[in-house]
Amino acid sequence: MYTGIVQGLEKIIEIQKGDGFITIVVSNQHHFFTDVFIGASVAINGVCLTVTTIDAALNQIHFDISDVTLALTTLKNLKVGDAVNIERSAKVGAENGGHNLYGHIEGTALIKNLEHRGETFHIDLQIPDGNIKYFFLKGFIGLNGCSLTINRVDREMSEISIDLIPETLRLTTWKDAKVGDEVNYEIDQMTRTLVDTLENIHQR
C-alpha cells in the first residue's frame, strides 16, 4: 500500500526486453532504495512494481513489467534517461499524509488543458471508459503516483481538474507535464465500492 506522497525522482538507466515483459533499471542516486530487498514493492509513476534485482556495485535497482501492465499504463512509453516518480510502500505506524493507494492503475487519463497560475499548475484531465462516476468534488485521485485533490468534476465532458502546488512540481515529474500527455490514474477503492454498491441496489 502507498500514500501517494512521492518521495522524489530517479532515472531510467536501461530497458531490457524479455519474453512477455521488460526489465527497467532504475538509479538510486537519492538513496530511496538503501534498505530495499528482493520482492519489495515500489510505486514507479504510481504503478506497483516488484524489486527483482539489486545491483549494489552500480547503485541500481531492477523491476520487471509484464506486457499486461505496459498496455494499461504509461510505462510502455519509458525511455532511457526519463525521470520517474518514486514511492516506497507505506510502513505500519508511519504518518499517512495522502490517502490509501494500491498501485493498481485503472488506465491513463489525458491532459486536456494546462495553465500556469503563478507558481502553480491548473490541469484539466479527461477520464476514459465511463469512470467519471467514481470522482467527486474534493475527493481524491492517484495520478502518476501522487495523491491529489479533485477541484472540478464535469460529468458531461468526463473531465476533472487538479491544482498542483510548487512543492509537488519540485519533487515530481509533473513539472514537465504538457497538454496531450497521458498519466496513470488510480480510483479510490472505497469510493469505487460505495458507488458500485449503490448502483447495484438501485438496479434491483
DAFEN-V913101 format. One record per run of one state. SS is the DSSP state (~ for helix, > for strand, _ for the rest). FROM is the first residue (numbers start at 1). LEN is the number of residues. If there is no record, write none. Layout:
# DAFEN-V913101
SS,FROM,LEN + SS,FROM,LEN
This chain:
# DAFEN-V913101
_,1,1 + >,2,1 + _,3,5 + >,8,10 + _,18,3 + >,21,7 + _,28,13 + >,41,4 + _,45,2 + >,47,9 + _,56,4 + >,60,7 + ~,67,6 + _,73,1 + ~,74,4 + _,78,5 + >,83,6 + _,89,12 + >,101,1 + _,102,5 + >,107,11 + _,118,2 + >,120,7 + _,127,4 + ~,131,4 + _,135,5 + >,140,4 + _,144,2 + >,146,4 + _,150,2 + >,152,3 + _,155,4 + >,159,6 + _,165,1 + ~,166,6 + _,172,1 + ~,173,4 + _,177,5 + >,182,5 + _,187,2 + ~,189,15 + _,204,1
